[in-house]
Amino acid sequence: MIAIMRDRTFTPDPEQMALWPDASGNQINGLNEAGFRRPRHVYWHDPDQITFGQVQKWFYQKNADPSLDESRRERARLTAIPLPEQAAKATSRSATDWTALIREKAFAFGASDVGITRLDPNWFYEGYSAPFSHIIVLAIAMDYQNMKAAPEISAGVEVVNKYTRGMQVSKNLAGFLLEQGHAAEPEFGPLAGPMTVIPAALAAGMGELGKHGSIIHRKFGSCFRLAAVLTSLPLECDSPDDFGAADFCAACQVCSNACPPDAIMPERQIVRGVEKWYVNFDKCLPFFNETAGCGICVTVCPFSRPGVGDNLVAKLARRRGGT
């Protein structure tokens, strides 16, 4: 197991903090709110529309590195490629056949895993909606050896590249469905679109929410990124995958000890009426912004380390089975 202790000497850059708004990201996220409401954009959105917009702009200024800039330019170039027009005649298939074909295409386009679930309107940010019934969630595995360098720039490059791959997979899959005559809309990061994809990914069987606020996948740990496609095709849905990771997190201290700003909370919190693991936004963001997106917590997670994660999943399964 990776043993990393946080650097308790971290002090946010005064230049960044001078741009910090007179607001709390935790409050915007709904921390300690007993009643349910839809989420609000807090970061990774149009900077002119969010409270932390000036801080987000500073992130890009701070992390202006040749390798990062090149990856971002390539992502922008590929993002700008238009989707095909929707065919006038829609292809008809059964839900079973559509589901199998979509999985086949998604893997062929470069997805590492695929999950499908019905679209819940409550996953959309306040003021947003979409005329679709299902969401196809796509997992894009990151290279663990590249991510081991976190929080160095090279790990940030790996994240950008995998977001780019996720964008390509989601656009290719949406394009395929449009060519089949069915409406489809790609969703990809890092900028937040109309909805939060993590709840959909949990419902679609991608894993469990970990103490570090990211999903723990039974194969990739937390070393992966998400993309998605919205559609109204008749599809067979997956079920949530509960293999014991969330409870494992209650006793594990690896990511907590490795977090330089001490942002990972030791217990589940109430967030907009739901009890779940939550990371202190106001502590996390300054370090995140100064290190090209950090990435420490998802990399040191025991489930992320090749071989270790597989053994942990097997061990948890034996424990549940009483053997």
MISEKE-437712 format. One record per residue (C-alpha): residue in three letters; y, z negated, x. Coordinates in steps of 0.05 Angstrom, whole numbers, plus 5000, padded with zeros to 4 digits. Layout:
N
AlaYZX ...
END
This chain:
323
Met500050005000 Ile507050175025 Ala510849535043 Ile518349655038 Met523349105028 Arg530149265000 Asp536349265044 Arg540348685016 Thr546448905056 Phe547949505012 Thr555249534990 Pro557650124948 Asp562650604979 Pro569650384957 Glu571451124947 Gln566051174894 Met567750514862 Ala575050724856 Leu572551254807 Trp568150764768 Pro570350734696 Asp572150094660 Ala565450114624 Ser558149934633 Gly552650464633 Asn547949924608 Gln552249844546 Ile552450594534 Asn544850604541 Gly544250054489 Leu541549484532 Asn540548854489 Glu542149224424 Ala537348954371 Gly538049534323 Phe535650244333 Arg540350824346 Arg539851494380 Pro541551524454 Arg548351734481 His549552154543 Val551251704601 Tyr549952154662 Trp547452844682 His551553194629 Asp558053574625 Pro562453114667 Asp568453244621 Gln564552954563 Ile561752304592 Thr564751644613 Phe561851704684 Gly564052424693 Gln568552294754 Val563051904787 Gln558152474774 Lys562952964806 Trp563452504866 Phe555852524873 Tyr556053274888 Gln561853184936 Lys558352624973 Asn551752994978 Ala554353665003 Asp548853845053 Pro547054565074 Ser539754485052 Leu541654174986 Asp547054684974 Glu542255254986 Ser537154964937 Arg542554854885 Arg545055574892 Glu538055844882 Arg537155404821 Ala543855654792 Arg541756374805 Leu535156304770 Thr538155904713 Ala542956474699 Ile537356974687 Pro537457104611 Leu531456994566 Pro528357604533 Glu530257784462 Gln525757514407 Ala520958054383 Ala521958284312 Lys514558214295 Ala511357534303 Thr504257484330 Ser499657064287 Arg494456594316 Ser491055944295 Ala493655274320 Thr487455224364 Asp488555904395 Trp496055804405 Thr494855134438 Ala489655414486 Leu494056014503 Ile500255594515 Arg496355134563 Glu493555744599 Lys500456064606 Ala503855414627 Phe498955304684 Ala499356024704 Phe506955974708 Gly506455364754 Ala505954734711 Ser501954154740 Asp500353874672 Val501754034599 Gly502453594537 Ile504253754465 Thr506953314410 Arg511053364346 Leu518453334356 Asp521752684334 Pro529052754312 Asn530452064342 Trp529352354412 Phe535752754406 Tyr542352484431 Glu547452284379 Gly550552914348 Tyr544953384370 Ser539053694335 Ala534554314339 Pro530754714287 Phe523854614318 Ser517654224300 His513954154366 Ile515454034440 Ile511154284497 Val512153804556 Leu511154064626 Ala509753624687 Ile511753894756 Ala508553504813 Met512753354874 Asp510053374945 Tyr508652644965 Gln509552775039 Asn516453065026 Met518352484980 Lys516151965032 Ala522852095067 Ala526751815007 Pro532551665007 Glu533752195060 Ile536752875042 Ser530053225051 Ala527252824992 Gly533253034951 Val531753764968 Glu524653664944 Val527253394878 Val532053984869 Asn526554484885 Lys521854174834 Tyr527154164781 Thr528054904796 Arg520655024788 Gly520654644723 Met526455074699 Gln522555704717 Val516255474682 Ser519955274619 Lys523955924617 Asn517856344630 Leu513855994576 Ala519656034526 Gly520556774545 Phe513156904531 Leu513756594462 Leu520056994446 Glu516357624465 Gln510857414417 Gly516157394362 His516956634358 Ala523356234370 Ala523055794431 Glu528055404473 Pro527055164544 Glu529154464566 Phe529754274639 Gly533453814686 Pro536953524722 Leu542653594671 Ala541053264604 Gly540953744546 Pro540653574472 Met534753084478 Thr531252564520 Val524752854546 Ile521452204571 Pro519651944500 Ala516752624484 Ala512752614549 Leu509951934532 Ala507952164463 Ala504852794493 Gly500152404538 Met503852464605 Gly502751734621 Glu506251064613 Leu513250814626 Gly513550424691 Lys517849834713 His522150324752 Gly524050694688 Ser520051314704 Ile513351544675 Ile506951384713 His502051954707 Arg494751804719 Lys494252364771 Phe501252434801 Gly503751724793 Ser511251774787 Cys511752344837 Phe513352894787 Arg518953194744 Leu519353414672 Ala521154044635 Ala519554264564 Val519654814512 Leu521654704439 Thr518055134387 Ser515655134315 Leu508855444328 Pro502855114295 Leu499954694352 Glu494854164364 Cys498053534391 Asp495953064447 Ser495652314443 Pro499151794487 Asp495351624550 Asp494850864558 Phe490750714621 Gly493950034637 Ala499650234682 Ala505149894642 Asp501549224644 Phe499949324718 Cys507549384729 Ala508548684701 Ala505248374762 Cys506848904814 Gln513148794856 Val512849414902 Cys518549814871 Ser522649194858 Asn522148974930 Ala523749674955 Cys529949774912 Pro536149694957 Pro541049524900 Asp535949064866 Ala536649474801 Ile529449414775 Met528948874723 Pro522948404727 Glu521548394652 Arg521848884594 Gln528548924559 Ile530849084488 Val534249764489 Arg536750034423 Gly531749624385 Val525749784429 Glu522549334481 Lys521149724545 Trp521949734620 Tyr529149874639 Val533049974704 Asn539949674711 Phe544350304709 Asp550549964738 Lys546649724799 Cys542450344809 Leu547650884804 Pro552150724865 Phe546250744913 Phe543251344877 Asn549851714885 Glu550351564959 Thr543351784977 Ala542552464943 Gly538752154885 Cys534951604922 Gly527651684899 Ile525051064933 Cys522050724871 Val518051324848 Thr515351444918 Val513250734935 Cys509850644867 Pro502550514884 Phe500351024832 Ser504251574869 Arg500651514935 Pro494952024938 Gly488151694932 Val491051004916 Gly493151214846 Asp486251494830 Asn483050844853 Leu487850424812 Val486550824749 Ala479050744759 Lys479850004773 Leu483949894710 Ala478750274670 Arg473149824697 Arg477249204682 Arg478349434610 Gly470949584604 Gly469248894629 Thr465549144690 
END
